[in-house]
């Protein structure tokens, strides 16, 4: 806690208290809290191992809502709490100026479990009572880090319904179980020596494996595996070699357990989830000969089995969605629980495709098909709605939170889940559209089930806050899956506490934000200065190409790093039609994302730049499953940010460091510095702060430059097929640059994301540039080129005056009614 008194804290938490406060010490353990009954709907999954997470966790049923519509809160909590619905006010550092719309009063603890782990649930298993005289389980597999025993394929529910099952163990050995479909019997399980399946190397330097992991187990290999029964013996073959043979006498029956790929059952629930890539899993009603196995290896997963005793085969050629069709005539189609990851290629695929070129996965006959499974895959918590609130028709557009007040260990704490309220359908559009950088918020949303920190502000890094006990899913686009798989997709129906309105990044003393709080600085300035605005989120641009029509100006703010093609096209359409963009952002439109149909899953495949999840020799995995198009940096996907907004990402540096910032004016006679407010600036004057850092600086933590400036820092010749733009588009004017001592810049990169050494930069380097651009295709862009630029609007009269001039030039005036 801060030095606030208890009463001050409670009043600040909601403006007005509607109920009595919670009793100190009312902590309820997960073991004894009531368990909320989940909804039964189309999203329900087969019985699945449950994981309960201590603490309070919540999300809303949707990211944006309009007045008159309802928002639902999905909550799991092991503590009693009070939920308040609040509109965030003009104090970005605390809740004192927020508007309380509703309090639900005191709610008891009620825990809702999560169900992580991806696998294939097959709708039609092998006949339970059929005695098998022969059986073969065949597939290609590429193993990630294994913890304990993980199931590959089988009909196996321990301990009561154990028919057959193939497993991989932590040491890389394989285990094969055969039984009569009844209770588990030790004599039915046999295992190979260790190291039959080599382990995957982790992506792009992300630390997922122990430091002492032998290099011999860190590789790229697919393995062909056959586990089979010929009536008298059971065998395991790996890459065409028999690695285990055991006599087996007795009846083999599948039993009543479901058929699963990537999981087995424990007490009737799916468990023992697999961390591996799989290709063409198949089941035969006979054992394969050595020649047949050799033929299947030679086919590299590209051809379907020809056996007339094929009982099932999943080609995995859908490459999207949650269904996998059976290619046999028996109709054993599968549902993929918790999605998995498509578009990784198969055992025949050489993923080392050119960085620049015309590669098309749909035209690559050697690509094949694989599906990546992770034991921590989770994209929708599927929690029951705990609270529902209908926004009044009079609700103002803005950023809102579900604010949870609770007491933990004698201290009052706050937990937030953020959502956006759009304008009312019946109201005309405001002059300004304010786009929250929600794609970036989600990209950084590691540790969704983290504990709630003390106090209000908290510094959160790219890896999130502490993870809760039990190691629940904690991945984001900056943190790999638990077993080392790079993160390619994230779900919105999940908690995201690190996106709360008071989280920081970097040292506490820097007091710097790059997610929700960074967006709020500009929003608070607009509100304080009396400008009417409507708030939108990134997914609205993605889903509705006309959503910006009718606005005089559109704000793109903060860390607006992740854009879809559809979002960029909507913005381009708006600008080409004469619209105006005010970009107070850095690292803008850098990574390309895509979405599923209802924009509840975001996909990003990062490669060829710092923070990549894909190694260069696996570049072929950069094509998205949602649309089949190339992923990675927008500038290398055919839609560079500079063509839309004029600048490209260049620098990463500390905020408020000595030698960093502020802006230096370069064109003091430009009309934006003179009209309607004459800022009385001359060349070289400071803007947005002061040299020596007497007040917070607007430069950092990432900055964007014109391509003509970036061309000066080309480290090496362009990579083969790459093109370095050297000339800015017509109509662009440099207003100011945000300087930095190159020795103080953490990193700078050329256009191809290769580090620029400090000695290649002048003593005072432009780490960010401020431009005004009259676009040849139509429309205008004012771009500040820095993530932190909005945070200093309230601190510098001339920077604030410049923003008034920009809005005035775009036809926007303050509204006394706001």
C-alpha positions, -999 to 999 in steps of 0.1 A, spaced: 0 0 0 9 37 -3 7 60 27 -30 65 21 -52 57 50 -76 28 46 -106 52 42 -87 73 16 -78 42 -4 -114 29 -4 -128 63 -15 -102 66 -42 -110 31 -55 -144 41 -68 -152 77 -61 -182 67 -39 -186 35 -18 -219 18 -23 -213 -10 3 -195 -17 34 -158 -26 31 -146 -62 31 -135 -77 64 -97 -79 67 -83 -114 65 -113 -129 46 -90 -150 24 -104 -183 12 -81 -209 -1 -88 -225 -35 -95 -258 -18 -124 -244 2 -139 -217 -21 -171 -225 -39 -166 -237 -75 -187 -219 -101 -206 -241 -124 -194 -235 -160 -219 -227 -188 -230 -256 -210 -228 -242 -245 -212 -247 -279 -178 -238 -265 -179 -267 -240 -151 -292 -243 -149 -329 -234 -140 -338 -198 -106 -321 -192 -81 -320 -164 -89 -289 -143 -64 -265 -128 -75 -241 -102 -55 -208 -97 -53 -190 -64 -62 -153 -64 -85 -131 -83 -87 -132 -121 -112 -118 -145 -120 -108 -181 -149 -93 -200 -169 -112 -227 -158 -86 -252 -133 -58 -256 -156 -31 -267 -193 -23 -260 -217 5 -268 -240 23 -244 -273 5 -240 -255 -29 -244 -244 -53 -216 -209 -62 -206 -203 -95 -188 -175 -101 -163 -161 -136 -160 -145 -140 -126 -126 -166 -107 -116 -156 -72 -105 -173 -40 -112 -140 -21 -145 -122 -14 -145 -90 -34 -165 -60 -45 -167 -54 -83 -172 -18 -94 -177 -6 -130 -158 27 -135 -150 51 -163 -114 61 -160 -110 99 -155 -82 124 -160 -59 111 -133 -36 85 -150 -19 76 -118 -48 67 -96 -86 63 -94 -94 95 -76 -111 112 -106 -128 81 -120 -166 79 -124 -183 50 -105 -212 37 -126 -222 7 -105 -211 -15 -76 -223 -51 -74 -217 -51 -37 -199 -79 -19 -194 -111 -38 -182 -144 -22 -152 -163 -33 -160 -185 -63 -132 -203 -82 -136 -213 -118 -110 -237 -131 -89 -234 -163 -84 -263 -187 -50 -258 -205 -36 -283 -230 -43 -289 -267 -52 -323 -281 -74 -340 -307 -106 -355 -295 -118 -381 -320 -155 -384 -323 -156 -422 -332 -131 -444 -313 -122 -479 -323 -149 -504 -312 -146 -509 -275 -153 -546 -275 -135 -556 -307 -106 -579 -300 -76 -568 -320 -54 -593 -338 -32 -566 -351 -27 -529 -345 -3 -502 -357 -1 -466 -345 20 -445 -369 29 -408 -370 56 -383 -374 66 -364 -343 89 -335 -334 93 -333 -297 95 -302 -275 105 -303 -239 87 -331 -221 78 -330 -184 69 -363 -169 50 -387 -193 30 -373 -222 5 -391 -244 9 -394 -281 -22 -414 -292 -45 -440 -278 -77 -450 -260 -64 -449 -225 -83 -438 -193 -63 -446 -162 -71 -465 -142 -104 -480 -153 -104 -481 -191 -70 -488 -206 -69 -503 -241 -39 -490 -259 -16 -460 -257 17 -446 -270 36 -422 -247 68 -402 -247 87 -398 -215 109 -370 -200 141 -388 -210 130 -392 -247 120 -429 -243 87 -442 -257 62 -463 -238 36 -486 -254 6 -499 -235 -17 -528 -246 -45 -540 -224 -80 -555 -225 -97 -522 -222 -103 -526 -185 -82 -517 -154 -46 -507 -158 -21 -536 -156 16 -530 -151 26 -558 -174 9 -541 -203 34 -512 -204 68 -515 -220 94 -487 -226 124 -482 -249 158 -470 -239 161 -432 -235 168 -406 -263 146 -421 -290 130 -387 -297 154 -358 -298 142 -325 -283 135 -292 -301 158 -263 -298 141 -233 -283 133 -203 -306 155 -174 -311 174 -174 -278 143 -176 -256 153 -194 -224 131 -225 -221 155 -253 -216 179 -259 -186 214 -245 -192 228 -280 -189 207 -295 -217 231 -314 -240 234 -300 -275 227 -335 -289 191 -333 -279 185 -298 -292 178 -302 -329 153 -299 -356 144 -335 -363 111 -351 -371 110 -387 -361 89 -414 -377 73 -437 -351 54 -469 -353 41 -487 -323 24 -520 -332 11 -554 -322 11 -584 -345 -8 -609 -323 21 -622 -303 45 -593 -298 45 -556 -295 72 -534 -312 83 -498 -314 101 -486 -345 118 -452 -347 130 -439 -381 129 -474 -396 147 -491 -368 131 -515 -343 140 -501 -309 119 -523 -287 102 -557 -289 83 -575 -262 62 -606 -261 25 -599 -255 0 -626 -247 -36 -619 -240 -66 -602 -255 -62 -566 -268 -93 -545 -268 -96 -507 -273 -121 -504 -244 -145 -476 -237 -120 -447 -234 -122 -419 -259 -97 -419 -287 -73 -390 -282 -42 -377 -300 -19 -356 -278 -36 -367 -245 -46 -396 -224 -72 -399 -197 -70 -399 -160 -102 -405 -140 -121 -398 -172 -105 -364 -179 -81 -356 -207 -46 -353 -192 -9 -360 -200 -9 -334 -227 17 -336 -254 43 -309 -262 52 -318 -298 46 -312 -335 27 -341 -351 21 -351 -387 -2 -376 -403 -11 -398 -373 -27 -431 -385 -41 -462 -371 -41 -496 -389 -59 -529 -380 -27 -548 -386 11 -546 -380 32 -531 -407 61 -549 -423 96 -534 -424 91 -527 -461 59 -509 -454 75 -488 -427 104 -479 -450 79 -469 -476 60 -447 -452 93 -430 -441 102 -424 -478 69 -406 -483 78 -380 -456 42 -376 -446 31 -364 -481 11 -394 -492 -19 -411 -475 -15 -447 -464 -28 -472 -490 -36 -501 -467 -71 -516 -469 -68 -521 -431 -65 -484 -424 -87 -475 -395 -80 -438 -394 -57 -412 -408 -56 -375 -401 -38 -357 -429 -39 -324 -410 -42 -304 -442 -69 -280 -430 -43 -256 -417 -69 -236 -398 -98 -240 -375 -105 -266 -348 -114 -297 -370 -92 -324 -384 -108 -348 -409 -102 -385 -411 -90 -395 -445 -100 -431 -440 -135 -443 -450 -145 -447 -413 -153 -411 -404 -132 -408 -373 -130 -370 -375 -114 -350 -347 -120 -318 -328 -89 -299 -317 -94 -288 -282 -76 -255 -273 -66 -249 -309 -31 -260 -313 -10 -242 -340 -13 -248 -377 10 -238 -406 43 -253 -394 49 -277 -423 56 -314 -421 86 -337 -420 93 -331 -457 94 -293 -453 126 -273 -455 116 -243 -435 147 -223 -445 128 -203 -472 142 -170 -485 136 -139 -465 126 -120 -496 110 -136 -526 78 -151 -538 75 -182 -516 39 -194 -514 31 -223 -490 0 -233 -510 23 -240 -540 50 -259 -522 46 -296 -529 71 -305 -503 57 -285 -474 34 -311 -460 12 -305 -429 18 -305 -392 1 -295 -361 18 -281 -330 5 -290 -296 13 -274 -263 5 -287 -228 -3 -250 -218 -23 -241 -248 -53 -220 -236 -71 -193 -256 -105 -192 -239 -111 -198 -202 -147 -207 -209 -157 -193 -175 -193 -187 -165 -204 -150 -166 -203 -139 -129 -217 -104 -133 -236 -85 -160 -240 -48 -163 -260 -28 -189 -243 4 -198 -267 33 -196 -276 50 -229 -259 82 -215 -226 65 -208 -197 85 -224 -173 68 -247 -140 61 -230 -118 36 -212 -136 16 -185 -126 -10 -160 -141 -36 -139 -124 -27 -106 -122 -54 -80 -116 -44 -44 -105 -71 -20 -84 -76 11 -54 -99 12 -33 -105 42 -47 -74 59 -41 -51 29 -66 -36 5 -58 -44 -31 -71 -35 -66 -74 -57 -96 -86 -44 -130 -100 -57 -162 -101 -31 -189 -127 -26 -216 -137 1 -241 -170 19 -244 -177 32 -279 -201 60 -287 -238 53 -284 -254 41 -316 -279 70 -314 -252 97 -310 -234 114 -339 -197 109 -341 -174 131 -322 -148 151 -342 -120 128 -330 -116 91 -330 -91 78 -303 -78 43 -311 -64 24 -281 -35 1 -290 -53 -30 -279 -33 -53 -302 -1 -43 -284 -18 -46 -250 -26 -82 -258 8 -89 -273 24 -81 -240 -2 -99 -218 21 -125 -202 12 -142 -169 -26 -138 -173 -31 -156 -139 -5 -136 -120 -10 -126 -83 -22 -91 -76 5 -68 -65 5 -44 -36 -4 -8 -41 -15 8 -73 14 11 -97 36 -18 -106 65 -21 -131 59 -50 -155 84 -63 -180 79 -82 -213 77 -115 -194 48 -103 -172 45 -103 -135 51 -133 -112 33 -164 -123 9 -181 -98 17 -214 -81 11 -244 -102 27 -227 -133 -5 -219 -152 -2 -207 -188 20 -176 -189 30 -171 -226 26 -140 -248 43 -127 -279 74 -120 -258 74 -152 -238 74 -188 -252 52 -216 -242 63 -236 -212 80 -263 -233 97 -238 -256 73 -235 -285 73 -199 -298 40 -181 -292 21 -175 -324 -14 -168 -311 -32 -154 -281 -68 -153 -270 -89 -124 -258 -112 -144 -235 -85 -145 -209 -74 -123 -180 -48 -97 -188 -38 -80 -155 -5 -65 -169 -27 -43 -191 -42 -26 -161 -44 12 -161 -15 16 -136 12 -8 -148 47 5 -157 77 -7 -177 113 -4 -167 127 9 -134 100 23 -110 118 56 -108 113 61 -146 75 61 -140 71 50 -176 42 31 -192 39 16 -227 5 -1 -226 -29 12 -213 -15 39 -191 5 54 -220 -26 56 -241 -43 73 -212 -20 103 -211 -33 115 -245 -69 106 -236 -66 126 -203 -52 156 -222 -80 156 -247 -106 154 -219 -89 181 -198 -87 204 -228 -123 200 -237 -121 180 -269 -149 156 -277 -137 121 -288 -149 86 -294 -128 56 -282 -122 27 -305 -100 -4 -303 -77 -20 -329 -100 -49 -336 -127 -25 -347 -105 -12 -375 -98 -48 -384 -135 -58 -386 -150 -26 -401 -132 -8 -430 -156 21 -427 -154 27 -389 -133 58 -393 -156 75 -418 -168 109 -407 -141 117 -382 -121 149 -386 -90 134 -370 -79 100 -357 -55 95 -329 -30 66 -329 -12 66 -296 13 49 -273 28 16 -283 8 10 -315 31 -18 -326 7 -46 -339 -15 -40 -370 -34 -63 -393 -36 -58 -430 -73 -50 -426 -66 -24 -400 -39 -7 -421 -62 -8 -452 -90 8 -432 -66 36 -421 -53 40 -456 -88 42 -469 -96 69 -444 -65 89 -452 -69 86 -489 -104 100 -485 -90 131 -470 -88 121 -433 -62 132 -408 -41 110 -385 -23 122 -353 2 96 -344 17 99 -309 33 65 -311 66 48 -316 75 14 -330 44 20 -350 27 -7 -371 58 -28 -369 45 -64 -366 17 -78 -388 -12 -96 -370 -43 -115 -382 -74 -126 -364 -100 -154 -365 -135 -146 -378 -148 -130 -346 -114 -114 -336 -112 -134 -304 -78 -149 -314 -49 -128 -325 -20 -143 -345 16 -129 -350 46 -148 -363 77 -129 -354 109 -134 -373 141 -117 -386 141 -91 -358 148 -88 -321 121 -106 -301 116 -132 -328 99 -164 -320 110 -180 -353 146 -188 -362 158 -179 -397 161 -216 -406 124 -220 -398 112 -189 -417 87 -210 -435 66 -210 -403 59 -173 -407 28 -178 -428 -4 -172 -408 -31 -198 -404 -59 -173 -404 -53 -161 -439 -23 -180 -453 -3 -148 -458 32 -140 -447 38 -128 -412 66 -109 -396 75 -72 -399 48 -52 -418 76 -36 -438 85 -71 -451 49 -82 -457 42 -56 -484 26 -30 -461 54 -9 -445 44 16 -418 62 45 -436 38 43 -465 9 47 -441 22 70 -415 56 83 -429 80 68 -403 96 35 -395 110 20 -362 146 27 -354 156 30 -318 151 16 -283 164 36 -254 157 44 -217 131 70 -208 143 101 -189 180 90 -192 206 117 -192 214 124 -228 180 115 -241 155 140 -253 136 163 -256 126 173 -291 147 199 -309 128 222 -333 141 220 -369 114 240 -388 102 268 -364 84 288 -391 61 259 -401 25 269 -397 18 243 -370 43 262 -348 27 296 -356 -11 293 -360 -35 298 -344 -11 299 -314 23 314 -320 47 292 -300 76 317 -304 100 289 -312 133 292 -329 155 265 -345 171 243 -318 146 251 -291 135 223 -268 100 210 -271 82 185 -248 108 187 -220 141 202 -211 177 193 -217 190 178 -185 158 160 -177 143 185 -153 109 171 -162 99 138 -179 111 136 -215 89 127 -245 116 105 -262 116 67 -257 114 39 -251 111 33 -288 113 58 -317 106 61 -354 124 79 -382 120 88 -418 133 63 -443 158 89 -456 173 91 -422 174 54 -417 192 50 -450 222 67 -434 225 38 -410 225 9 -434 250 -14 -416 257 -37 -445 243 -40 -481 207 -50 -482 200 -87 -478 194 -106 -510 161 -95 -524 157 -68 -499 152 -31 -508 162 -2 -487 140 28 -493 161 60 -494 137 88 -503 108 100 -483 74 103 -500 65 137 -513 49 163 -491 67 154 -459 82 181 -436 105 175 -406 93 196 -377 116 184 -349 138 155 -339 141 138 -306 178 136 -300 198 111 -280 235 106 -272 243 74 -292 262 61 -262 229 63 -243 208 45 -269 201 10 -258 198 -3 -294 193 11 -328 186 -9 -359 188 -4 -396 159 -10 -420 166 -47 -419 168 -49 -381 206 -52 -379 222 -34 -349 238 0 -357 270 5 -336 271 37 -316 303 48 -335 283 48 -368 260 75 -354 267 112 -350 273 126 -314 237 137 -312 215 112 -330 179 116 -340 163 87 -321 128 99 -331 115 124 -356 84 146 -357 68 151 -391 39 167 -408 30 149 -440 6 160 -467 1 125 -483 2 124 -521 -27 99 -520 -48 122 -498 -51 131 -461 -26 144 -436 -4 128 -409 12 145 -379 36 119 -363 56 124 -332 77 92 -337 79 83 -300 60 61 -276 63 84 -246 54 116 -265 18 117 -252 29 115 -216 45 150 -216 16 169 -232 4 182 -197 40 192 -187 50 214 -215 29 244 -226 44 247 -260 41 209 -268 5 212 -257 1 244 -278 14 225 -308 -12 198 -303 -39 225 -302 -26 239 -335 -26 204 -351 -62 198 -341 -72 233 -352 -56 227 -386 -76 195 -389 -108 214 -381 -112 203 -345 -121 228 -318 -126 223 -280 -163 218 -271 -175 236 -241 -201 209 -236 -175 182 -229 
